[in-house]
Every structure is written in C-alpha cells, then in structure tokens.
C-alpha cells in the first residue's frame, strides 16, 4: 500500500541504492500524509530500526499513524515539528543514519534552516538525501518560480555550519533530481562514495 501515489518516484529503490540496512534510524523531514518514503523505509530498517515521520501538518501525521497501525509497522514514529524553527524537532541529536528532505525545500521560506535541522539530527558520517522538482517546465508539480535550481540547493548546503561532503547527484524520476551529502565530523574522515542508480 505504501506505493500509492508514488508513480513519479521509486522510494524503495532509491533507499536500497543508498544502502539502507536493518537497524538504521531514518528521519523523513516533511513526510506528508501518504508516507512515500516512510513506509518503504520502515520495511527496510526492520524491527531494530526507527523511522521518524516529521511534518508540521498534524492531519498528515495522523494519516501516517493510521497507515503504520494498519500495516503493523511499530518502528514508525510520527513527530510534529516546525522545521524552520531551530532545534524544534524532538529526535535525539546526531542519531540519524539517513535524513530525507524530499519535495520539501520548495515549500518553505527558509530552506537553509530546514537543512540545518536535518543535519543537526544526523550522526557524523550519516547521509542526507535531498530530492526536489527539477527547475524546468512540466504539467505536474509546483509552479516553476517555486522550484529550486541546483545552484540554489548548493547555496543552502554551503550555508550550513556542519562539515559536509557532496557525494552524488542523480536523476530521481521523470521530473526530480536527487542530491546526496554526507555529514562530516570525524577527524581525517574520507567520505564514502555513494552511487545512486537511475531508477528509470
């Protein structure tokens, strides 16, 4: 059931390509009501893992809660947060193996603050995945003027107070691009090279 409405993206394949394994802790920042990434992630991390579904819309979190209950996915934790408010998210700091910010940045006033919150909660060596609508005309998706260019995304990343390594950029679907970053923090740390295959 977690594939409902996800024709434009293939979340499970993207997560597998990122190397998601049982026991991981994952945060989906701006998860929405359907849980495009939440439910596939919950299956991949298994009972020893955790998936935090984060959103500012309480009805969206209620929908995620119902879906998790119906699917008996007890490793899904809905979390209310205003991601544009510093340190507002009730997730243990530096605990996430993977932070997902998918189709979220074009909806907010302060994308850099959303990314800072996601990086704050990601462990050193952990991964942050950004997926956004490509900045080109299309029938589907948000207005062109609301979409972020590659340059704007990199500017928001460069504004972060955390050491960050760029690892990959990939085509995430017919109208989306993905950007993979790794949080630094270990002395003399060499970033893992993450290769995400094109799902189309």
RAVEN-V352884 format. One line per field, one symbol per residue. ss: DSSP state (H for helix, E for strand, L for the rest). phi: phi as a letter, one per 40 degrees, with the letter a starting at -180 (. if undefined). Layout:
ss = ???
phi = ???
//
This chain:
ss = LLLLLLLLLLHHHHHHHLLLLLLLEEEEELLLLLLLLHHHHHHHHLLLLEEEEEELLHHHHHHHHHHHHHLLLLLEEEEELLLLLLLLLLLLLLLEEEEEEELLHHHLLLHHHHHHHHHHHEEEEEEEEEEEELLLLLLLLLLHHHLLLHHHHHHHHHLLLLLEEEEEEEELLLLEEEEEEEELLLLLLLLLLLLLLLLL
phi = .ccdgbccbbdcccccccgdbdgcbbbbcgcgccgdbccdcccccgcccbbccbaccccccccccccccccfbccbbcbcacccbdfcccbdcfbccabbbbfbcccbcbdccccccccdcccdgcbbbbbbcccacaccgcddcccccdcccccccccccccbbcbabaccicbbbbbbbbcchccfcccccbbbcccb
//
